[in-house]
Amino acid sequence: MYQITNLQARKFLLLKHGLLQKHKYQKKNGIIEFIKDVGCIQYDPVDVCGRNADLVLQARIKDYRKADLYQELYEKRTLIDYWDKNMSIYLMEDWPYFERIRKRFKKETRSMDEVEKVYGEIVKILEEKESITSKDLEFKQKVSWYWMKSSLSKVALETLYYRGDLVIHHKRGTIRHFSLANRIVPKHILDQEDPHKSDFDYNKWRLLRRLKAVGLLWNKPSYALIFTDILANERNQIFSELLKAKEIIEVQVDDIKTPFYIYRGDEEILKQACSNEEQAKRCEFLAPLDNLLWDRKIIKTLFDFDYTWEIYFPKEKRLFGHYVLPVLYGTNFIGRIEIINEKSVLIVRRIWFEDNVTMTKTLKKIIKTRIEQFKEFNEAQEIRYEEEFFNE
């Protein structure tokens, strides 16, 4: 067991995520290296100033561009979109590990009878066409789906995607073009059997995967563990077995009663965080669903930063804005910023600083420099500041 300070815990998390010191992940191989380290990044289609997955990567990879991820997903096929932490992006080679999810969808999806009736027709169409969208089908009948009734064309494609019969061939904006899985997923991967012998083995693998993704996790109910179906008794047993097998290490943080755990493979990062080595500060804007933020209670406990993504809140109940990004500087969250990319203009609507932040000319310059870089990431032509702070 390690006994560490709060600052050392924060340093560990930020070094683990490549958010402190010089960029750990470089442009050439950074996307794959980062996803190997964390398992997956969460996908969300909303694009206000970059989609969530791209926002995660731009905070870690210098000069990252949105086309870089698209290339890995739909040209190189090193990555694939599918369920993990909600809808996610992960390594193509991890496909066999999620056979249980695909089997579950084969048993539990709605309107299964209606989908089965058109299954053969969809496969026949896809044997002749490389990819299709729901607009290429003519099944207009409205059937039951998860959120509301929808056309059978859409429901059938989504069902077959969830079942693993289809995968996403490419996207145009948020529109998914589907193709047969056996055309996209390499045969040696597609033919692999489920590597987990039992549901317990599977849940054990997923919990460890989540711990690697966040960096530092405690044995508590956590949003980081959503979509794992792990109940308290099983979670306790998994942590116990992982400790006994020395796959994880217990970490006690000063003044926090609940112990934390890290993946043993990250022990050298912890030692670096506990050393006297000076770490260079960076200013980064994080994604609302960034891996680091998956357990917001841990962020509140360690960083004293209370972040809620307010996108689904009614306007009158928002404390901040519709799409607000946490601002990280060094080892602290110093505030949050609302930025909109609209018609090639990056609009900096507002920035809110934490109460303990002392504003200096240097800090102001650092933030403005980061906004300039964010403009390049969004391929905007100019920046418009609506916040008076930047015009002073």
N, C-alpha and C positions, 0 to 999 in steps of 0.2 A: 504494500500500500504506500502511496505517495501522500505526503502532507504538504499542501501548497497554499499560496496566498491567492486572494481574489485576482490580483493583477496577473499572476502567473497563469491562472486558469484562463483569463481573457487572452493573454498572449498565446497560449497553446491553441485555443480555438481559431484565432486569426492566422497563426502560422500554418495550422492544419488546412485552412481554407484558402491559403495563398492571398491573404488580404493585408498582410503586414510584411514589411521589408521589400526588397526588390521583387519584381514579378516572378513567382515560382513557376508559372505556366507560360510557356512561350507560344507565339502564334502558330508555328508549324505543327506541333503535335499537342498543343495545350488542351484542346477540347477533349481528345481521347484520354490523355493522362489524367485530367481532372475527373472525368466520368468514371474512369477506372478506380480512382481514389474514393469516390463517394457513392458509386453504384448507379445513381440516376439523377437527373434534374427534372423538376416538375414543369409540365407544359400547361400554359393557359393561353387561350386565343386572343385575349384583350391586348390591343396594341395602341397605347397612348403615347409612349415614348420608347417603344421597344417591347416585344413580348417577353414574358417572364424568363423563359429559357435563355434568350439572348441577353437579358439584363444580368442574369446570373454570370454568364461568361464574360461580359464586358468588364465586370468588376475584377476579374482575375487575369484576363489575358490582354496584354498591352496591344493597342491597335486592332482589337477584335472587330470584325464586321459581320453583319447578319448573314451574308452569303456563305461565311465559313461553316456555320452549322448546317445550313441547307445542303451544302456540298457533301458533308459527312453523312447526312441522312439519306439523300435521294440520288446522289451520284456515286459516291464511294461505297455506300451501304454498310459503313462500319457501325452505324447506329440505327435504331428502330424506335418508332413511337408505339407505346402500349402501356397497359396498366402496371404500375408499381406503387409509387407514392401518388395516389390519384392517377391521372393521365400523365405519363412521364416519357422521357427519352433516355434510353440506356443502350448498352453495347449489344450489337447483333448477336454476339457469341453467348449472351445471357438468355437467349430465347428459351432453351429447354427448362430453365429454372422456374418458368411461370406456367408450366403445363397445368397445374392445379387451378389457376385462374381460368384458363381456357376451358377446362372441363366443367368448371362451375357454371360458366356462361352457357355451355351446351345443355345444362340441366335446368337453368333458372330464368332465362330471358323471357320476356313477355311476347305474346303473339307468335309463339313457336310454330303452331300449326299452320298459320298463314305464311310464315317464312319458308317452311319446308315445302310448301306447294310451289314456290317460285325458285327454290334453290337450284334445281337443275337448269332452269332457263338462264339464270345469272351466270352459272359456270360455263354454259354453252356460249354466251355472249363474250365472256372473258377469254375463252379459248381463241376467239377471233380478234379481240381488241386488247391492246396492251393494258389499258386502264379505263375505268368508268367512274362517273359520279351518279348520284340519284337522278339527275336530269336525263341521263342516258336510258333510264328505265321508264316504263309506262304503267307501273302499278300504282294507280291513283287512289285506291281504296285506303281509307283512314283506319288505322289500327292502334291498339293500345301500346304506349311506350312509356318510358320512365317519368317524363315530366308532363307530357300531354299527348293526346292523340296525334299521330303523324302519318304521313303517306307510307304505304307499304314499301315503296322504293327505298326510302331513307331507312326505315326500320330494318329491312332485309339486309342492306349493306352494313349497317352498324352491327347487327346481330352476327353476321358472318365474320366481321372484323373482330368482334369481341371473342368469338369462338376460335379464332386463329385460322379460319379458312382463307380469309383475305388479309392483306396488310396495306398500309398506305404507300402508294407508289410515288406520289409527290403531292404538293399542295400549291394552290394558287390563292394567295391570301389565306383565308381560313377554310377554303373549299378543298376537301380531301378527294383525291383521285385514288380509287382502290384497284388492286391487282391481286391475282392469285398468289397465296403465300408460297407455293412451290415454285413460283417463277422468280421470287425475290429472295427468300431465305435460302442460303446455300444448303444443298442436300445433306451434307455431313452434319449440319446443325439441326435441320428439320427432322432427321432420322434418329436423333439422340433421344433416349428415354428420360423420363423425369428422374433427376438424380436423387430426389428425396424419397426415402423408404416409407415415411409416415408423415401425417400432418404435423406431428410434434417436430420432426426433423426440419420440415419446411418452415415452421414458425421460428424455430431456433435460428435458421439461416437468415430469415427476414429481419429478426430483431438485431442480429449482428450487423446486417447490411445497413439498417437504420442508424445504428450506433456509429458505424464508419461514416455515414452520410452527414451526421450532425457533428460528430467529433467527440462530444462529451454528453453522456446521457445518464439519467438517474432511473432507478427502479420505481417509477410512478406512471400513472396514466398520462399519456403524452400524445399530442397531435402528431408528433413524429412517427408514432406507431399506428396511425390511422390506416385502415385497409389491411390490417394484419390479422384481425380476429383473435388477438391474443388477450385472454382474460387474466385477472390478477394472479390466480394460483399457478397458471402455466408460465406467466411472466416471471414469477419468483423462481420457479424451477429452472427456467432457461438461464437466468442470471447466475444461479447457483452452479449449474453445469458448466457454463462458460468460464466462470472463475476457477472451478476445480480443474478444468482442462487448460487453464492458463492462456485462454484466448483473449481474455480481457483483464484489465488491471483496475483495481479500486483506487480512487483518488478522493482524498478528503480535503475540502476547501475550508480555510479558516472561517469560523463563525457561521458555517452552514452545517446543520445537523445531518442532513441527508447526504450519503456518499454518492459520488459520481463514478462513472466507469468510462474507460477509454479502450480502444482496440490495441492489443499488444503491438501490432505493427506500427503504431504511432508513438511508441515509447520514446524514440529518439527526438521526436518533435517536442514531447513534454520536457525532456532534458534540456533542449535548446531554450524552451520558454522559461525554465528555472535557472538558466545560467545568467551571468552578468553581461552577456553579449548585447550590444546596443542594436535595437531594431529600428530601421528607417520608417518614418510615418508615411502613410499614403492617405489620400482622401478618395473615398469611393461611394458611389450611389448604389445601394443594394436593391435587388428585386423584392417585391412584396412577398413572394413565396421562395425566397432564397433558402438553400439548405441550412445555412447558419441559423435562420429564424424559425425553423420548423417547430421547435419547442419554445414558444414565446415566454413561458414562465421561467425557463432557464436564462433567457436573455434579460428578463426583468431582474432575476436574482443576482446575476453576475455583473451586468452592465448598468443596472438601475435605469433601463430604457424600456418604456411601456409602449409597444407598437401594436396597433390593430389596423388591419387592412380594411378600409371603410367603403370599398367600392360598392358593396351591396347594402349599405346603410341608406335610409332615406336622407335626403339632403339636410333636413333640419336636425338630424341626429349626429351628423358628422362633427367631430372636434377639429378636424383638419380638412382634407380634401378628398376628391373622388379617387385619385390615383397618386398616392404620395409615397416617395421612396425614402427609406432611412439613409441618413448621411453619416458615414463612418470616417473618423479622422484619428489615425494612430490606434490606440487601444480603447477609444471611447466612441459612442454614438453621440454626436454633437447636435443632432436635429433631424429634420425631415424636409424634403423639398418636393414641390409640385411642378412638374415640367410636362409640357405638351408639345408634340411634334405635329405641326399642322401646315400642310401645303408648303413644305420645305422651310418653314420657319420654326425654330425651337423657341417656344414661349416659356420663359421662367416665370411662373405665376406667383409663387410665394415660397419663402423659406422660413421655417420655424426653428429657433435654436432652443436647446435645453437651458434651463435656468442657471446652470452652473458654468455655462460657456462664457469665457471672456473674449470679446471680439477685438481683434487687432488687425492692422493693415495687412500683415503677413497672412493671417488666416483668410481674410477676405480675398486676397490675391490667389491663394491656393484653391479656394472654392471656385472662383471665376475661371481659373485654368482648367479645373476639372469639368466645368460646364462647356468650355471650348472643346475639350476632348469628347464630351458627350454629344456635342453637335456633329462631330465627325462620325461617331458611331451611328447616329440617326440619319446621316447623309443630308443634313439640313444645310441651307445656304446662308442663313443668318440667325442671329439670336435676338430675341426681343425680351427685355426685362420689364416685367410689370411690378416687381417688388422694389419699393423705394430704396431699400438697403443697397442695392447694386448700383443705383444711380447717384448715390451721395458722393 
